[in-house]
């Protein structure tokens, strides 16, 4: 890896209404339907955070439908 490959940018962890997580460059306008959750850091830090908190990858609507069926 050369020095041009180093990503020193700051990212924000974002979540949509289906409770799916992603990262977004801090300070940029978010796409419709996504909200910042207050966690920022390097790309690695944000992805590590998502790995800790997003333990059920199913969208919220799928989880709710499955729970309703019992």
N, C-alpha and C positions, 0 to 999 in steps of 0.2 A: 504494500500500500504506500503510495507517495503522499506527500503533505497536501496535495490538492484533493485527496479523497477523504480527508478528515472533515467531519460534519460538526462544526462548532455552534450550530444554530440552536435556539431554544424552541421547544415544542410544548404544546398543551395537550392534555388528555381531554378528549371530547366524547360525548355519548349522545345517541339519538333516542327518540321516543320508544324504540323497541329495545332499549337498554343494551345496544351494541356499542362497543368501544372502538376508538381509533385515536390517532395522533394527528395534530394539525400544527403547522408552523405558528408559533406565538405571534400575536399582533396582526395576523391576517384575518380578514372577514371570514366567518364560518359559512359553510353552505347551509341552505335552508334545512331545518329539522335537526341540526346539531347544536349542542350546548357545551361550553367548557364546564368542567367539574371542579376546577381549582388546583389541579396538579400540573406543574410545569417542570421542565428540566431538559436534559439531553435526550436524544432519541432513545438511547438505551435505558435511561432511567424511566422514561414514560412507558416504554414497552414492558419493562420489568414490573412496573406498577399495574399495568393492565393484566399481566399474567397472574398477579396476586389477587386482584379483585373480580376479574371476569371469569368465574369458575363454571358458569353454565352458558354455553355458547348459543343456546336456543333463543331466538327472538322472544320478547316478552309475550306477544300474542300467541305464540306456539305453546309456551309454558302455561299460560292461562287456560288455553283450550284443553291441554292435556290434563291439567289439574281439575278442570270442570268434569271431565269424563271419569275421573277417579282412578 
